[in-house]
């Protein structure tokens, strides 16, 4: 039982994908590194996230698709003379995407893509005296590249959200 659970976790960390001649579905693990305003609120790396993406080829080298992601950040902040404050950020990006595939060889098919959409960002901060919660929608842009293979897929990406 323990070994089966470990294999399942490993598969989820590596990502799952289904690919047909003209479509792609993928579920991948996401790592979140706080930057900008996020880093001002909390600065701990998030190991809790996933991405689901669907793409359809509209031409030989172009896809259009949708991307749904979720990333959760959490950190306990300690200050002198004060109680611990628990801070959380939940980010839920919903993006329309397009990708271009550079056709070079059958063993290496690099691609580059961009996504545009809305990000639902929820901030919470709690301690014994205060309870703060704020949820807003933001305009977002994401860029990524990778290598599209049927047996192995490498994806590298970055995302930007508009300031409040």
Legacy VTK file of the C-alpha trace (Angstrom):
# vtk DataFile Version 3.0
C-alpha trace
ASCII
DATASET POLYDATA
POINTS 164 float
0.000 0.000 0.000
2.796 2.395 0.935
4.644 1.653 -2.318
1.501 2.219 -4.432
0.956 5.576 -2.742
4.595 6.554 -3.407
4.268 5.646 -7.099
1.033 7.650 -7.371
2.687 10.705 -5.776
5.689 10.374 -8.123
3.405 10.226 -11.179
1.523 13.310 -10.030
4.773 15.188 -9.447
6.039 14.316 -12.905
2.720 15.167 -14.535
0.176 13.272 -16.555
-0.673 13.990 -20.154
-2.783 12.622 -22.966
-1.878 13.467 -26.518
-3.745 12.753 -29.738
-2.953 13.829 -33.301
-4.642 17.197 -32.872
-5.148 17.664 -29.108
-3.316 17.645 -25.786
-4.560 17.334 -22.184
-2.167 17.723 -19.284
-2.140 17.737 -15.492
1.105 18.920 -13.895
2.495 19.705 -10.470
3.356 23.387 -9.928
5.951 25.004 -7.692
5.358 28.647 -6.699
8.115 31.163 -5.957
6.792 34.390 -4.384
7.795 37.598 -6.179
6.749 41.272 -6.057
3.678 41.991 -3.890
3.352 38.307 -3.025
6.830 38.357 -1.487
5.865 41.466 0.531
2.938 39.532 2.065
4.792 36.225 2.562
8.079 34.877 1.249
7.864 31.104 1.636
8.004 28.890 -1.476
4.780 27.050 -2.279
4.996 23.323 -2.933
1.210 23.003 -3.246
-0.074 23.643 -6.745
-1.280 22.071 -9.959
-2.061 23.011 -13.533
-4.598 21.544 -15.955
-4.298 22.433 -19.615
-6.146 21.522 -22.792
-4.766 22.429 -26.239
-6.084 21.825 -29.751
-4.067 22.144 -32.942
-5.682 24.618 -35.328
-2.763 24.404 -37.784
0.242 22.118 -37.981
2.341 24.287 -35.666
-0.279 26.281 -33.654
-2.512 25.351 -30.749
-5.213 27.228 -28.897
-6.342 26.141 -25.473
-7.409 26.768 -21.916
-5.405 26.586 -18.723
-6.706 26.267 -15.149
-4.153 26.485 -12.341
-4.133 26.624 -8.559
-1.327 27.587 -6.207
-1.532 27.878 -2.408
1.020 29.795 -0.329
1.082 29.636 3.488
3.413 31.050 6.128
3.401 31.776 9.849
4.839 35.241 10.554
6.431 35.821 13.975
7.111 39.296 15.342
8.621 40.397 18.648
6.001 40.951 21.320
3.141 39.811 19.052
1.373 36.561 18.469
1.952 34.466 15.380
0.061 35.611 12.296
-0.996 32.957 9.776
-0.913 34.253 6.185
-2.272 32.503 3.110
-2.565 33.262 -0.577
-4.695 31.195 -2.936
-4.163 31.952 -6.628
-6.533 30.602 -9.288
-5.499 31.605 -12.841
-7.933 30.993 -15.720
-6.186 31.590 -19.053
-6.766 31.312 -22.793
-3.527 30.043 -24.331
-1.769 29.750 -27.667
1.431 27.871 -28.475
3.755 27.657 -31.461
5.650 24.399 -32.104
9.007 24.655 -33.867
9.237 21.576 -36.084
12.832 20.432 -36.070
13.169 16.697 -35.521
11.084 13.860 -34.148
13.199 13.638 -30.992
13.071 17.324 -30.044
10.014 19.541 -30.660
10.435 22.831 -28.787
7.482 25.149 -28.306
6.750 28.599 -26.922
3.406 29.828 -25.659
1.507 32.623 -24.033
-1.640 32.789 -21.921
-3.922 35.719 -21.148
-6.768 35.761 -18.661
-7.932 36.422 -15.141
-6.381 35.496 -11.813
-8.496 35.125 -8.667
-6.207 36.046 -5.748
-7.390 35.517 -2.159
-5.295 36.869 0.730
-5.948 35.909 4.359
-4.173 36.891 7.569
-5.235 35.638 10.987
-4.028 36.011 14.541
-5.742 36.122 17.932
-6.886 39.753 17.461
-7.534 40.176 13.746
-9.069 38.240 10.887
-8.384 39.714 7.429
-9.594 38.341 4.090
-9.452 39.980 0.658
-10.346 38.433 -2.701
-9.846 40.189 -6.048
-9.656 39.443 -9.763
-6.529 40.546 -11.657
-5.522 40.613 -15.309
-2.799 38.051 -15.923
-0.248 37.083 -18.530
1.764 33.860 -18.575
4.597 32.769 -20.852
6.132 29.355 -21.153
8.217 27.083 -23.297
9.118 23.452 -23.376
9.690 20.310 -25.385
6.666 18.336 -26.607
7.309 14.616 -26.738
4.935 11.693 -26.491
7.130 9.959 -23.886
8.492 12.968 -21.966
7.460 16.587 -21.704
9.455 19.429 -20.201
7.670 22.688 -19.428
9.153 25.892 -18.043
6.955 28.894 -17.407
6.506 32.194 -15.662
3.391 34.211 -14.877
2.667 37.872 -14.233
-0.441 39.390 -12.665
-1.422 43.036 -12.751
-1.038 45.122 -9.597
-4.037 46.048 -7.515
LINES 1 165
164 0 1 2 3 4 5 6 7 8 9 10 11 12 13 14 15 16 17 18 19 20 21 22 23 24 25 26 27 28 29 30 31 32 33 34 35 36 37 38 39 40 41 42 43 44 45 46 47 48 49 50 51 52 53 54 55 56 57 58 59 60 61 62 63 64 65 66 67 68 69 70 71 72 73 74 75 76 77 78 79 80 81 82 83 84 85 86 87 88 89 90 91 92 93 94 95 96 97 98 99 100 101 102 103 104 105 106 107 108 109 110 111 112 113 114 115 116 117 118 119 120 121 122 123 124 125 126 127 128 129 130 131 132 133 134 135 136 137 138 139 140 141 142 143 144 145 146 147 148 149 150 151 152 153 154 155 156 157 158 159 160 161 162 163
